Amino acid sequence: MSRFSQILLSLGIAVALMLLPLRAEALPLTKATSKAIAQNFFESGINKMQSGDYQEAIENFTQATQIKANFTAAYMNRCLAYLQQSEYQMAIADCTQALQSNPENPEAYLNRGLAYYRLGLTQSAIADYTSVIQLKPQDYRAYYNRGLARFDQEDYESAITDYNQALRQTPTLHSQALSSVYNDRGLVYLQLGNLTGAIADFSLAIRLNTDDARAYYNRGCACHRQGAYSRAIHDFTQSLQHHPNQAEAYVNRGIARYQLGYQQAALKDLQRGAECFFHQGQMVAYHQTLSLIQKLRQPSPSDSESAIA
């Protein structure tokens, strides 16, 4: 219910008191009425969530929980709004409140796990994702998220195991979800030096989602490590078509072009990458790129010897 509707309701009660002056005070809201008001706030919160107004959604869900203390759905949806606002401690509190009402709520564990993960509390995140799997052994989201947390812990073999489980459980129609799993498993292979496995996974991710800029970029990195510079340049170019301000793609494409002897094109890419880093506030990367540009502009010893001769 909107704030305007609240005012109208108060005026209605005041008029009733004027007509019945013998009543000392207004009667309290009945249980049915308070439940309806809480539901109105909840539905308003849902509408605000769908329109992207997360702060207003939080306020509506808060009103709903103040009227109906055990309104689990309101806590769960307010948690989602807090996640969108990067208010992770508040999201954790809401999921914990929901779990007090129902300790077997897999969505509460899943969302709390995400909040823990965003805070860098990977062990707590893993514990919550494991709880989801115990309640719903076929929930591919929990396997995938736990794989991400294990990757951050550098537990690469366990991460691969989780990604494999996620691939087994993911519905085949969810091509975008499958693409993400293949992409992240490819990153584990890349970290382990398995370039063939990494490139195969990134290629599968691209096949499932041709707009997956991350997969193009990652495959470009793997090809670069293989010494396949032309293929790397192609993938970095594809990534930049989707994300024109991706500084890392410019820098890596510039390095690959330099290694193929295209110095002017390389320097142009590196300069563009430096500009992107600067505008994104990544000053360390900006200065590192400028240093690389200066280094590549200097003549090599072989060039100097040729000039002297």
C-alpha positions as CSV (number, residue, x, y, z in Angstrom):
1,M,0.0,0.0,0.0
2,S,1.4,3.4,-0.9
3,R,2.0,6.2,1.6
4,F,-0.9,8.1,0.1
5,S,-3.3,5.2,0.8
6,Q,-2.1,5.2,4.4
7,I,-3.1,8.8,4.8
8,L,-6.6,8.0,3.4
9,L,-7.0,5.1,5.8
10,S,-6.1,7.4,8.8
11,L,-8.6,10.0,7.7
12,G,-11.3,7.3,7.5
13,I,-10.7,6.3,11.1
14,A,-10.8,9.9,12.2
15,V,-14.2,10.4,10.6
16,A,-15.6,7.3,12.2
17,L,-14.6,8.7,15.6
18,M,-16.4,12.0,14.9
19,L,-19.6,10.1,14.1
20,L,-19.2,7.9,17.2
21,P,-17.9,10.2,20.0
22,L,-18.7,7.7,22.8
23,R,-15.8,5.5,21.7
24,A,-12.7,6.4,23.7
25,E,-10.2,5.1,21.0
26,A,-10.2,3.6,17.6
27,L,-10.4,-0.2,17.5
28,P,-7.2,-2.0,16.5
29,L,-6.8,-3.4,13.0
30,T,-8.1,-7.0,12.8
31,K,-5.7,-9.8,11.9
32,A,-7.3,-10.1,8.5
33,T,-6.9,-6.4,7.8
34,S,-3.3,-6.2,8.9
35,K,-2.5,-9.3,6.7
36,A,-4.0,-7.6,3.7
37,I,-2.0,-4.4,4.3
38,A,1.2,-6.4,4.7
39,Q,0.4,-8.2,1.4
40,N,-0.2,-4.8,-0.3
41,F,3.2,-3.6,0.8
42,F,4.8,-6.9,-0.3
43,E,3.2,-6.7,-3.8
44,S,4.3,-3.1,-4.1
45,G,7.8,-4.2,-3.2
46,I,7.7,-6.8,-6.0
47,N,6.6,-4.2,-8.5
48,K,9.4,-1.9,-7.4
49,M,11.9,-4.7,-7.8
50,Q,10.8,-5.5,-11.3
51,S,11.2,-1.8,-12.3
52,G,14.7,-1.7,-10.8
53,D,13.8,0.7,-7.9
54,Y,15.5,-1.4,-5.2
55,Q,15.6,1.2,-2.5
56,E,11.8,1.7,-2.7
57,A,11.4,-2.1,-2.8
58,I,13.4,-2.4,0.4
59,E,11.2,0.2,2.1
60,N,8.0,-1.7,1.1
61,F,9.3,-5.1,2.2
62,T,10.3,-3.5,5.5
63,Q,6.8,-2.2,6.0
64,A,5.4,-5.6,5.3
65,T,7.7,-7.3,7.9
66,Q,6.8,-4.7,10.5
67,I,3.2,-5.5,10.1
68,K,3.7,-9.3,9.7
69,A,6.8,-10.3,11.6
70,N,7.1,-13.8,10.1
71,F,6.6,-12.7,6.5
72,T,9.3,-15.0,5.1
73,A,8.7,-14.1,1.4
74,A,9.2,-10.4,2.3
75,Y,12.5,-11.2,4.0
76,M,13.6,-13.3,1.0
77,N,12.8,-10.6,-1.6
78,R,14.3,-7.8,0.6
79,C,17.5,-9.9,0.6
80,L,17.5,-9.9,-3.2
81,A,17.1,-6.1,-3.2
82,Y,19.9,-5.8,-0.7
83,L,22.1,-7.9,-3.0
84,Q,21.4,-5.6,-5.9
85,Q,22.4,-2.7,-3.7
86,S,25.6,-4.5,-2.6
87,E,24.4,-4.3,1.1
88,Y,25.6,-7.8,1.8
89,Q,25.4,-7.8,5.6
90,M,21.8,-6.8,5.4
91,A,21.1,-9.6,2.9
92,I,22.8,-12.1,5.2
93,A,20.6,-10.9,8.1
94,D,17.4,-11.3,6.0
95,C,18.3,-14.8,4.9
96,T,19.2,-15.8,8.4
97,Q,15.8,-14.5,9.6
98,A,14.1,-16.5,6.8
99,L,16.0,-19.6,7.9
100,Q,14.8,-19.2,11.5
101,S,11.2,-19.7,10.2
102,N,12.2,-22.5,7.8
103,P,15.6,-24.1,8.3
104,E,15.0,-26.1,5.1
105,N,14.7,-23.1,2.7
106,P,17.3,-23.7,-0.1
107,E,16.8,-20.3,-1.6
108,A,17.8,-18.6,1.7
109,Y,21.0,-20.7,1.8
110,L,21.7,-19.9,-1.8
111,N,21.3,-16.2,-1.5
112,R,23.1,-16.0,1.8
113,G,26.0,-17.9,0.2
114,L,26.1,-15.3,-2.5
115,A,26.3,-12.5,0.1
116,Y,29.1,-14.3,1.9
117,Y,30.9,-14.8,-1.4
118,R,30.7,-11.2,-2.3
119,L,32.2,-10.3,1.1
120,G,35.1,-12.7,0.5
121,L,33.9,-15.1,3.1
122,T,34.3,-18.1,0.9
123,Q,34.3,-20.8,3.6
124,S,30.9,-19.6,4.8
125,A,29.6,-19.4,1.2
126,I,30.8,-23.0,0.6
127,A,28.9,-24.1,3.8
128,D,25.7,-22.5,2.6
129,Y,26.0,-23.9,-0.9
130,T,26.6,-27.4,0.5
131,S,23.4,-27.0,2.6
132,V,21.5,-26.2,-0.7
133,I,22.9,-29.4,-2.3
134,Q,21.9,-31.4,0.8
135,L,18.3,-30.1,0.4
136,K,18.3,-30.1,-3.4
137,P,20.9,-32.4,-4.9
138,Q,20.1,-31.4,-8.4
139,D,20.4,-27.6,-8.0
140,Y,23.0,-26.7,-10.6
141,R,23.3,-23.2,-9.2
142,A,24.7,-24.4,-5.9
143,Y,27.3,-26.6,-7.6
144,Y,28.3,-23.7,-9.9
145,N,28.5,-21.1,-7.1
146,R,30.4,-23.5,-4.8
147,G,32.8,-24.0,-7.7
148,L,33.4,-20.3,-7.9
149,A,34.2,-20.1,-4.2
150,R,36.5,-23.1,-4.4
151,F,38.3,-21.5,-7.3
152,D,38.9,-18.4,-5.2
153,Q,40.4,-20.7,-2.5
154,E,42.7,-22.1,-5.2
155,D,41.1,-25.5,-4.6
156,Y,41.1,-26.1,-8.4
157,E,40.4,-29.9,-8.5
158,S,37.3,-29.4,-6.2
159,A,36.2,-26.5,-8.4
160,I,36.3,-28.7,-11.5
161,T,34.3,-31.4,-9.7
162,D,31.6,-28.9,-8.8
163,Y,31.5,-27.5,-12.4
164,N,31.2,-31.0,-13.7
165,Q,28.2,-31.6,-11.4
166,A,26.7,-28.3,-12.5
167,L,27.0,-29.3,-16.1
168,R,25.3,-32.6,-15.4
169,Q,22.4,-30.9,-13.6
170,T,21.9,-27.8,-15.8
171,P,18.8,-28.0,-18.0
172,T,20.0,-28.2,-21.7
173,L,17.7,-25.3,-22.6
174,H,19.6,-23.0,-20.3
175,S,22.3,-22.2,-22.8
176,Q,23.5,-19.1,-21.1
177,A,23.9,-20.9,-17.8
178,L,25.8,-23.7,-19.5
179,S,28.0,-21.1,-21.2
180,S,29.0,-19.6,-17.8
181,V,29.9,-23.0,-16.4
182,Y,32.1,-23.9,-19.4
183,N,33.7,-20.5,-19.3
184,D,34.6,-20.8,-15.6
185,R,35.8,-24.4,-15.9
186,G,38.0,-23.2,-18.7
187,L,39.5,-20.7,-16.3
188,V,40.4,-23.5,-13.9
189,Y,42.1,-25.4,-16.8
190,L,43.9,-22.2,-17.8
191,Q,45.1,-21.8,-14.2
192,L,46.4,-25.3,-14.2
193,G,48.2,-24.8,-17.5
194,N,45.9,-27.2,-19.5
195,L,45.6,-24.9,-22.5
196,T,43.9,-27.5,-24.7
197,G,41.2,-28.1,-22.1
198,A,40.8,-24.4,-21.5
199,I,40.4,-23.5,-25.2
200,A,37.9,-26.4,-25.7
201,D,35.7,-25.1,-22.8
202,F,35.9,-21.5,-24.0
203,S,34.9,-22.6,-27.5
204,L,31.9,-24.5,-26.1
205,A,30.9,-21.4,-24.1
206,I,31.0,-19.3,-27.3
207,R,29.1,-21.9,-29.2
208,L,26.3,-21.8,-26.6
209,N,26.4,-18.0,-26.3
210,T,27.9,-16.1,-29.1
211,D,27.6,-12.8,-27.1
212,D,29.8,-14.1,-24.3
213,A,32.6,-11.5,-24.3
214,R,34.3,-13.2,-21.4
215,A,34.7,-16.4,-23.2
216,Y,36.2,-14.7,-26.3
217,Y,38.6,-12.8,-24.0
218,N,39.6,-15.8,-22.0
219,R,40.1,-17.9,-25.2
220,G,42.3,-15.1,-26.5
221,C,44.5,-15.3,-23.4
222,A,44.8,-19.1,-23.8
223,C,45.7,-18.8,-27.5
224,H,48.2,-16.2,-26.7
225,R,49.9,-18.5,-24.2
226,Q,50.0,-21.2,-26.9
227,G,51.8,-18.7,-29.2
228,A,48.8,-18.6,-31.6
229,Y,48.9,-14.8,-31.8
230,S,46.6,-14.4,-34.8
231,R,43.9,-16.4,-33.1
232,A,44.4,-14.4,-30.0
233,I,44.0,-11.1,-31.9
234,H,40.8,-12.4,-33.4
235,D,39.3,-13.3,-30.0
236,F,40.3,-10.0,-28.4
237,T,38.7,-8.2,-31.3
238,Q,35.5,-10.2,-30.8
239,S,35.5,-9.4,-27.1
240,L,35.9,-5.7,-27.9
241,Q,33.0,-5.7,-30.2
242,H,30.8,-6.6,-27.2
243,H,32.7,-4.4,-24.7
244,P,34.4,-1.5,-26.5
245,N,36.0,-0.1,-23.3
246,Q,37.6,-3.4,-22.1
247,A,41.1,-2.1,-21.4
248,E,42.6,-5.6,-20.8
249,A,41.5,-6.7,-24.3
250,Y,43.2,-3.7,-25.9
251,V,46.4,-4.3,-24.0
252,N,46.6,-8.0,-24.8
253,R,45.7,-7.5,-28.4
254,G,48.4,-4.8,-28.6
255,I,51.0,-7.2,-27.1
256,A,50.0,-10.0,-29.6
257,R,50.2,-7.5,-32.5
258,Y,53.6,-6.4,-31.4
259,Q,54.8,-10.0,-31.2
260,L,53.7,-10.4,-34.9
261,G,55.7,-7.3,-35.9
262,Y,52.8,-4.9,-36.2
263,Q,54.3,-2.2,-34.0
264,Q,52.1,0.8,-34.9
265,A,48.9,-1.2,-34.5
266,A,50.2,-2.5,-31.2
267,L,51.1,0.9,-29.8
268,K,47.6,2.2,-30.9
269,D,46.0,-0.6,-29.0
270,L,48.1,-0.1,-25.9
271,Q,47.4,3.7,-25.9
272,R,43.7,2.9,-26.2
273,G,44.0,0.5,-23.3
274,A,45.8,3.1,-21.2
275,E,43.0,5.6,-21.8
276,C,40.4,3.1,-20.7
277,F,42.3,2.3,-17.6
278,F,42.6,6.0,-16.8
279,H,38.9,6.7,-17.3
280,Q,38.0,3.6,-15.1
281,G,40.2,4.9,-12.3
282,Q,42.6,1.9,-12.5
283,M,45.7,4.1,-12.1
284,V,48.2,1.2,-11.4
285,A,47.2,-0.5,-14.6
286,Y,47.3,2.9,-16.4
287,H,50.9,3.6,-15.4
288,Q,52.0,0.0,-16.1
289,T,50.6,0.3,-19.6
290,L,52.3,3.7,-20.2
291,S,55.6,2.1,-19.1
292,L,55.0,-0.8,-21.5
293,I,54.4,1.7,-24.3
294,Q,57.6,3.6,-23.5
295,K,59.5,0.3,-23.5
296,L,58.2,-0.8,-26.9
297,R,59.0,2.5,-28.5
298,Q,62.6,2.2,-27.7
299,P,64.7,0.6,-30.4
300,S,65.9,-2.9,-29.7
301,P,69.7,-3.7,-29.5
302,S,69.5,-5.4,-32.9
303,D,68.0,-2.3,-34.5
304,S,70.8,-0.2,-33.0
305,E,73.5,-2.5,-34.3
306,S,71.9,-2.4,-37.8
307,A,71.8,1.4,-37.7
308,I,75.5,1.6,-36.6
309,A,76.5,-0.8,-39.4
